[in-house]
Amino acid sequence: MRTRYAREVAVVAFAQSDHQRRTDELSEVEMVMPVLHQVLAATGLKAGEIGFTCSGSSDYLAGRAFSFTMTLDGVGAWPPISESHVETDGAWALYEAWVKIQTGEADTALVYSYGKSSPGSVRDVLTRQLDPYYLAPLWPDSVALAALQAQALIDAGETDEQALAAIGARSRTAAGSNPHAQLSGPVPQGGYQVRPLRTGDCPPIGDGAAAVVLAAGDTARRLCERPAWITGIDHRIEAHGLGLRDLTDSLSTRTAAEHAGLFDAPVDTAELHAPFSSQEVVLRKALGLGDAVAVNPSGGALAANPMMAAGLIRIGEAAARIHRGESRRAVAHATSGPCLQQNLVAVLEGDPS
Amino acid sequence: MTAASPPEVLRAPLVVEFPFTRSLGPVQSAFLTGLREGVVLGVRTSDGRVMVPPAEYDPVTAEEIRELVEVAPTGTVTTWAWNGEPRPQQPLGTPFAWVLVRLDGADTAILHALDAPGPDAVSTGMRVRVRWAAERTGAITDIACFEPCEGRERGSARPHDGVFADPVTGIVAEARLDYTYSPGRAQTAYINALSERRTVGERCPSCHKVYVPPRGACPTCGVATTDRVEVGPAGTVTTFCIVNIKARNLDIEVPYVYAHIALDGAGLALHGRIGGIPYDQVRMGLRVEPVWTDGGRYPDHYRPTGEPDADYDAYKELL
């Protein structure tokens, strides 16, 4: 294996909830806890044995400040544990945990993230992450911004509405084998949400959670038969102003992929966080993925897109394929912000068989 | 002790509303003041391109940029999306197109709404012009929207000193989001029981501590608390403080006592006000019971039961 970093770190376990449109009967901790128990059980570790815990979530989804404290009870936070939180997708929480293990301050990490979109209107909620001077006062919602990107791709001749529909259909067919998916099987393409994007081009809105256990070196080998080694991980951001960017490309994704060593060898699997069908077109190009690569065999974000967890789920799904021996080398991608503004790329590899 | 009954979910509207007051830097101030005066300004980036809307730092080099220029109120659509069902607070109430527009003289595009009769009237490359709002205050909404126009691209960016009388130096960004809050299974049971003037907690199946109010999980063991337990109604003052400053909108005479109260059977203390006893006679170990007022959704305060004080050893773990 490559020795790009100070320590070998692997994903040794992954769990996720059954993603649903609403979970009114569950508080955040009640939704997260079964997933935490499942991922710990897979490793045989107890909550108190974890070296570092990091979570991802968003106050704006919950409509309250310090909302991450609502789930801390679920990780057994008394007596005090080594804990941190990111106010974004759990993929970035995983990055922080990976850094913590690289520093040698922990050998294992529990990473989890969750989002309940059902209490609010997520399209409106997400407008509050935009530039407050020029964008937020106009309330352009997440579908509208993705639709501007989709039209730019169509104008550039990189896709058309039929090809976009095929991406949605392929994703939801693939999700037929994913019991956690919110949408699977034949789903009508539906009418325009914001033209050119139809319902089938947009992600379902739902509640869900995911958790991953990371471990270093021999600890990983002890906890997992086939660890999914993180041989590269990097994340990049680009200008916030949509009118400054070439929306048909994702330079930040490509740069992150270069630094993660993606292009050093071929991959067989790609789990891409593309909430909109058009964004898969952009990501495939940025990552140089050919037809031989299995893209989103889990169904991807078009089948289940729990906010703040969908990116971590991409890493978990890619790792799980390595755990099951279905993949040798996989790429996982997570995104945050409008039109793929921030992107994280992780390369995962199994031990040579 | 009873097993948890099937969830009967409570719901309540939750409105989060805040007027974010934001100050503007020199470039944003000039841009928004310009809009108020019917002038569109941009800024020249380190490599000579004209950025509209302008930022104060170069997006590529991160250098400070301050060279203002004026661009035309006409431009070209670089991409668009037809919004058939406008959402509340968006610029137009009738169906419209979202557009990115590169104004004549600019090298980057600005996001706004385009008023057009339908999607067939919109295309990338079409010519548009600013429709100014009737009343302008120095905000991005001073551009009411764009509207289609004829004519070829005209003009290049001209130098502008960015100086206006009475410049806008800040904006108020109103933000209101509407939620429907559901407290989940454990807290629903707690609130429902309070409506019957009962207090219920939940016991950890692992360490057997009883949490009041229950949040559904034991923070020590990290497992679900599912065994519902009725606690109280009486309890013991574990610690307290004397409040001497009157809070606004609070109809309680000072000084009064605010205390931690360990209800009988509970594994941790709740907090509440102590009444029915002079403030300087409240003490650790005092036995108290809740006093409900008509229509109250939780105890108004706690008053002495008249029992002998509890032994320190009986509540020292609950301090």
Interface residues (C-beta under 8 A of the other chain):
Chain A: D24 E25 L26 S27 E28 V29 E30 M33 L36 H37 A47 Y60 G63 R64 M70 L72 D73 G74 V75 G76 A77 W78 P79 P119 G120 S121 R123 D124 V125 R128 P132 Y133 Y134 L135 A136 P137 L138 W139 P140 D141 A144 L145 A147 L148 Q149 A150 Q151 A152 D155 Y192 V194 R195 P196 L197 A239 G241 L242 G243 L244 L247
Chain B: P7 V9 R11 L14 V16 F20 R22 L24 Q28 L32 M51 V52 P53 A55 P59 T78 T79 W80 A81 W82 N83 G84 R87 P88 Q89 Q90 P91 W98 V99 L100 R102 T108 A109 I110 L111 H112 A113 P119 T124 A139 I140 T141 I171 A173 A175 L177 D178 Y179 T180 Y181 S182 P183 G184 R185 A186 Q187 R215 G216 A217 C218 P219 T220 C221 G222 V223 A224
